[in-house]
Amino acid sequence: MYFYRRLKDLREDNDKTQEEIAEILGTVRQQYAKYENGKQELPMHHFVTLAKYYNVSLDYLAGIISEPRKLK
């Protein structure tokens, strides 16, 4: 699974809008939409922020593993 598909799945599973997640990242909805659509790479500091926000490991967020692991 590509990371951008995981971004969308996590957002929808948590009943959040692109606008809400963009605000968490300190960006605008249009920029976040590019990350979620795979049109632009998500910067590492945003990966870390989202992993903490969703309480999942970076390897899950990046689509490397298929089962989420919670952060400690």
Buried (B, 14 or more C-beta within 10 A) or exposed (E): EEBBEBBBEBBEEEEBEBEEBBBBBEBEBEBBBBBBEBEEEBEEEBBEBBBEBBEBBBEBBBBEBEEBEEEE
